[in-house]
Amino acid sequence: MGDITKENIVVGDAVSCVIVKENRKTAAIRIDKNLKVVVKVPLFMKENEVKEFIHKYEGWINETLIR
């Protein structure tokens, strides 16, 4: 309940992410079986902080998507 989802945020090298804002304390990145990047973040996290978080792990995201 109270989850806010933004679809298809593109950051960096055209990495398309689904952003899920929910009642949580930490941010997490998950890549599902369909190679969809899901970023779960706390409700209080600002959009620029979310983009910085994704950018910080962009190398890991790209490396994992290539596998």
N, C-alpha and C positions, 0 to 999 in steps of 0.2 A: 504494500500500500504506500502511496505517496512517492512511488518511483517516477522519475522523469527521464524519458529516453529521447535522445537526439540521434537521428539516423544519418549516416553517411557524412561524417566530418572527414575532410581530406587534409592530411598534414604531411608536410615534407614531400618525399618522392611518391606522391599520389597514393599514399596508404589510406584506404577508406576504412573508417572505424565507426562502430556503433558505440555511442556514449550512453551509459546507464548511470544516472544519478540516483543514489539510494542512501538509506540511513545506515552508514557504515563509517568506520574510522580511518581506513586506509584505502589507497587506490590500487587497482590490480588490472593487469592486461591478460586476456585469454584469447587464444586462437582455436576456434572450434574445428570440427572435422571437415567442414565445408570451406575452410580457410578464411572464415569471417573473423575479423579482429573486433573483440568486444572489450571495451575499457569501462570498468566499474569504478566510480568515484564517489566520495562523500557529497552530500547535498550542499555543503558549505563551500565546496571547491569552485573557484572562479574559472571561467572559460580559458583565460590565458594560462592559468596554472595547469589546466587539463592539457592544453597544447604543449606546454613545457614538459610535462610528464611523458607524453607520447613521444616527443622529440628526444628525450633522454634515452628512451628504449627503442628508438627507431631502428638502430642497427640490429638488435635482437629480433625485432618484429620481421624485418626484411630477411634475415638469416633463417628464421623459422618458416617463413612462407616459402622459401626456396626449396626446403627439404622435401 
